[in-house]
Amino acid sequence: HEKKRILQYAGNPFISQKTDKLLAVFCFGPLRIFYAQKPLILQSRKAEELLTYLVCQKGTLISKKKIAETIWPGRTESQAMYCLYKTLEWFKNLRQQGIGIPLITQRGTLGLDTSQVYSDLWEFELLYHKRSEIENCQRAADLYVGPLLAGAPYDWISPLEAHYELACAELLETLVQQCKETSQLNIYQKKLKIITEP
């Protein structure tokens, strides 16, 4: 898909080197996970999906029942809950290998300890909310290196993908209007065209 190919890695994919967080999850473009500054590939697809779902929830504690229904659609409630608990058990086994994903479980809810995690998604959100300053628009647009979790087969991703695509298009429109440097203007215009093409 042209949009994914051109935007991929248009920004700096190694921002994880600049974070002191133990876990870094990059959600724009294809998913990239770093643990202690090293690439981490989770061998369980559902563990990977659960982690990215929790990142997309931005630290909010979500009911385990809702998580199970979202990650395992089409299963009965008891089957989905069983799958969730098996995946959480998988994360516990990962901790025994020295890789501790900072999950928080409280009274039937699950989330991430955001104090131990960096995500380009969260940084984008912070910058977007401070978009009145042009520098924040530039930094947020640079973070958007492709559609949210490009190529991921998750049923729940479409509304979030659309949200971030529209937010980035808005930032790029602002940058195109205010940019004075020709080479940078061309980059913003090209990126905006890629995002807004059907």
VENTAHU-V872733 format. One record per residue. N is the residue number from 1. RES is the residue in one letter. SS is DSSP state (alpha for helix, beta for strand, coil for the rest). PHI is phi in radians with two decimals (999 if undefined). D_FIRST is the distance of its C-alpha to the first C-alpha in Angstrom with 2 decimals. Layout:
# VENTAHU-V872733
n->(N,N)
res->(RES,RES)
ss->(SS,SS)
phi->(PHI,PHI)
d_first->(D_FIRST,D_FIRST)
This chain:
# VENTAHU-V872733
n->(1,2,3,4,5,6,7,8,9,10,11,12,13,14,15,16,17,18,19,20,21,22,23,24,25,26,27,28,29,30,31,32,33,34,35,36,37,38,39,40,41,42,43,44,45,46,47,48,49,50,51,52,53,54,55,56,57,58,59,60,61,62,63,64,65,66,67,68,69,70,71,72,73,74,75,76,77,78,79,80,81,82,83,84,85,86,87,88,89,90,91,92,93,94,95,96,97,98,99,100,101,102,103,104,105,106,107,108,109,110,111,112,113,114,115,116,117,118,119,120,121,122,123,124,125,126,127,128,129,130,131,132,133,134,135,136,137,138,139,140,141,142,143,144,145,146,147,148,149,150,151,152,153,154,155,156,157,158,159,160,161,162,163,164,165,166,167,168,169,170,171,172,173,174,175,176,177,178,179,180,181,182,183,184,185,186,187,188,189,190,191,192,193,194,195,196,197,198)
res->(H,E,K,K,R,I,L,Q,Y,A,G,N,P,F,I,S,Q,K,T,D,K,L,L,A,V,F,C,F,G,P,L,R,I,F,Y,A,Q,K,P,L,I,L,Q,S,R,K,A,E,E,L,L,T,Y,L,V,C,Q,K,G,T,L,I,S,K,K,K,I,A,E,T,I,W,P,G,R,T,E,S,Q,A,M,Y,C,L,Y,K,T,L,E,W,F,K,N,L,R,Q,Q,G,I,G,I,P,L,I,T,Q,R,G,T,L,G,L,D,T,S,Q,V,Y,S,D,L,W,E,F,E,L,L,Y,H,K,R,S,E,I,E,N,C,Q,R,A,A,D,L,Y,V,G,P,L,L,A,G,A,P,Y,D,W,I,S,P,L,E,A,H,Y,E,L,A,C,A,E,L,L,E,T,L,V,Q,Q,C,K,E,T,S,Q,L,N,I,Y,Q,K,K,L,K,I,I,T,E,P)
ss->(coil,alpha,alpha,alpha,alpha,alpha,alpha,coil,coil,coil,coil,coil,coil,coil,alpha,alpha,alpha,alpha,coil,coil,coil,coil,beta,beta,beta,beta,coil,beta,coil,coil,coil,beta,beta,beta,beta,coil,coil,beta,beta,coil,coil,coil,coil,coil,alpha,alpha,alpha,alpha,alpha,alpha,alpha,alpha,alpha,alpha,alpha,alpha,coil,coil,coil,coil,coil,beta,beta,alpha,alpha,alpha,alpha,alpha,alpha,alpha,alpha,coil,coil,coil,coil,coil,alpha,alpha,alpha,alpha,alpha,alpha,alpha,alpha,alpha,alpha,alpha,alpha,alpha,alpha,alpha,alpha,alpha,alpha,alpha,alpha,coil,coil,coil,coil,coil,coil,beta,beta,beta,beta,coil,coil,beta,beta,beta,beta,coil,alpha,alpha,alpha,beta,beta,beta,alpha,alpha,alpha,alpha,alpha,alpha,alpha,alpha,alpha,alpha,coil,coil,coil,coil,alpha,alpha,alpha,alpha,alpha,alpha,alpha,alpha,alpha,alpha,coil,coil,coil,coil,beta,coil,coil,coil,coil,coil,coil,coil,coil,coil,alpha,alpha,alpha,alpha,alpha,alpha,alpha,alpha,alpha,alpha,alpha,alpha,alpha,alpha,alpha,alpha,alpha,alpha,alpha,alpha,alpha,coil,coil,coil,alpha,alpha,alpha,alpha,alpha,alpha,alpha,alpha,alpha,alpha,alpha,alpha,alpha,alpha,alpha,coil,coil)
phi->(999,-0.98,-1.02,-1.15,-1.13,-1.28,-1.35,-0.93,1.03,-1.19,-1.79,-1.73,-1.33,-1.92,-1.09,-0.99,-1.16,-1.73,-1.86,-1.66,-1.29,-1.20,-2.02,-2.17,-2.15,-1.78,-1.84,-1.47,1.40,-1.16,-1.06,-2.32,-2.15,-2.16,-2.19,0.90,1.25,-2.01,-0.99,-2.16,-1.92,-1.40,-1.33,-1.79,-1.08,-1.26,-1.15,-1.10,-1.14,-1.07,-1.05,-1.18,-1.07,-1.15,-1.08,-1.14,-1.50,0.97,1.54,-1.19,-1.36,-2.02,-1.10,-1.07,-1.10,-1.13,-1.07,-1.06,-1.13,-1.31,-1.40,-2.12,-1.17,1.50,-1.66,-1.19,-1.02,-1.20,-1.14,-1.12,-1.13,-1.05,-1.09,-1.08,-1.15,-1.15,-1.20,-1.11,-1.12,-1.05,-1.13,-1.10,-1.13,-1.11,-1.05,-1.17,-1.59,1.58,-2.06,-1.75,-1.35,-1.34,-1.48,-2.07,-2.10,-2.53,0.71,1.35,-2.12,-2.50,-2.83,-1.96,-1.40,-1.14,-1.22,-1.93,-2.24,-1.93,-2.45,-1.06,-1.07,-1.20,-1.13,-1.01,-1.01,-1.06,-1.18,-1.07,-1.23,-1.95,-1.24,-1.15,-1.67,-1.04,-1.07,-1.18,-1.07,-1.10,-1.10,-1.16,-1.10,-1.17,-1.18,-1.39,-1.73,2.86,-0.98,-0.98,0.86,-0.88,1.47,-1.32,-1.55,-1.49,-1.13,-1.53,-1.45,-0.92,-1.09,-1.22,-1.04,-1.12,-1.01,-1.27,-1.11,-1.13,-1.08,-1.17,-1.05,-1.08,-1.11,-1.15,-1.06,-1.09,-1.14,-1.07,-1.18,-1.80,-1.32,-1.92,-1.51,-1.03,-1.11,-1.21,-1.03,-1.06,-1.10,-1.09,-1.12,-1.13,-1.11,-1.11,-1.09,-1.08,-1.18,-1.58,-1.22,-1.21)
d_first->(0.00,3.82,5.69,5.64,6.29,8.89,10.52,10.94,14.69,15.44,18.53,20.97,19.75,23.40,25.05,26.41,28.94,30.43,31.03,34.15,32.62,32.71,29.31,26.19,23.01,19.90,17.59,15.23,12.12,12.72,16.31,19.01,22.65,25.72,29.27,32.12,29.77,28.42,25.05,25.55,23.72,25.02,25.79,25.80,22.51,24.52,26.20,22.91,21.84,25.34,25.26,22.01,23.40,26.59,24.92,23.20,26.75,27.92,31.07,32.32,34.26,32.85,34.93,34.33,34.49,31.59,29.53,30.43,29.54,26.11,25.13,26.87,26.47,28.41,31.07,34.57,35.54,37.63,34.98,32.36,34.98,35.92,32.32,32.21,35.53,34.48,31.44,33.80,36.10,33.32,32.98,36.79,36.71,34.16,36.69,39.30,37.15,37.36,34.02,34.89,32.10,34.00,33.97,36.53,38.10,40.66,42.35,39.62,36.81,34.24,32.50,31.84,34.43,32.61,35.32,33.98,30.22,27.94,24.53,22.34,21.91,25.71,26.09,23.57,25.66,28.87,27.78,26.39,29.80,31.49,29.31,32.51,32.69,30.32,30.05,28.63,25.95,25.02,25.05,22.97,20.30,20.29,19.80,16.57,14.19,11.12,10.96,13.90,13.69,9.92,9.49,13.15,14.49,17.14,18.58,20.04,17.11,15.94,18.94,18.76,15.10,16.12,19.32,17.98,15.39,18.43,20.70,18.69,18.44,22.20,22.88,21.01,22.98,26.11,25.35,24.68,28.01,29.93,28.59,31.17,29.73,27.83,25.49,24.49,24.23,21.71,19.51,19.84,19.24,16.02,14.72,16.11,14.52,10.95,12.01,13.95,11.90,11.45)
